[in-house]
């Protein structure tokens, strides 16, 4: 390798290591607040009733061989 290439590789490795350590670092309080869900998001468990009033619809795609039934519920 040429000398310039070795220097470039070293600089890039140092930059990636710095970015990794910067991304993984931080204040301890910021992680604790994120894990708790933040302020004002707590719900009283006694106020919950099942089934929930919100309706949800799940849709997706299926693949099937040619000539087979196209309706997956049949």
C-alpha positions in Angstrom: 0.0 0.0 0.0 1.1 3.5 -0.6 1.7 5.9 2.2 -1.3 8.0 1.3 -3.6 5.0 1.3 -2.4 3.9 4.7 -3.0 7.4 6.1 -6.5 7.5 4.5 -7.4 4.1 6.0 -6.2 5.2 9.4 -8.2 8.5 9.3 -11.3 6.7 8.2 -10.9 4.0 11.0 -10.4 6.8 13.5 -13.5 8.6 12.2 -15.7 5.5 12.4 -14.4 4.7 15.9 -15.2 8.2 17.0 -18.7 8.1 15.5 -19.3 4.7 17.2 -18.3 6.0 20.6 -20.2 9.2 20.2 -23.4 7.3 19.2 -23.1 4.9 22.1 -22.3 7.6 24.7 -24.7 10.1 26.2 -26.3 11.0 29.5 -27.7 8.3 31.7 -30.9 10.4 32.4 -31.8 10.5 28.7 -32.0 6.7 28.5 -34.0 6.3 31.7 -36.6 8.8 30.4 -36.9 7.1 27.1 -37.4 3.7 28.7 -40.2 5.0 31.0 -42.1 6.3 28.0 -41.6 10.0 28.7 -43.8 12.3 30.7 -47.5 12.3 30.4 -47.9 8.9 28.8 -48.9 6.9 31.8 -52.4 5.3 31.7 -54.4 4.3 34.8 -54.8 0.5 34.5 -58.2 0.7 36.1 -59.5 2.8 33.2 -58.7 0.1 30.6 -61.5 -2.2 29.5 -61.3 -5.0 26.9 -62.1 -5.1 24.1 -60.7 -1.7 23.5 -62.8 1.0 21.8 -60.4 1.3 19.0 -60.8 -1.1 16.1 -57.8 -2.3 14.2 -57.6 -3.9 10.8 -54.6 -5.9 9.7 -53.9 -6.4 6.0 -51.1 -8.1 4.2 -50.1 -9.8 1.0 -50.0 -13.5 0.4 -48.5 -15.5 -2.5 -49.9 -18.7 -3.8 -49.1 -21.0 -6.7 -50.9 -20.5 -10.0 -54.1 -22.5 -10.3 -54.6 -22.7 -6.5 -57.3 -21.0 -4.4 -56.7 -17.3 -4.2 -58.8 -16.8 -1.1 -56.6 -17.8 1.9 -59.6 -18.4 4.2 -61.1 -21.2 2.0 
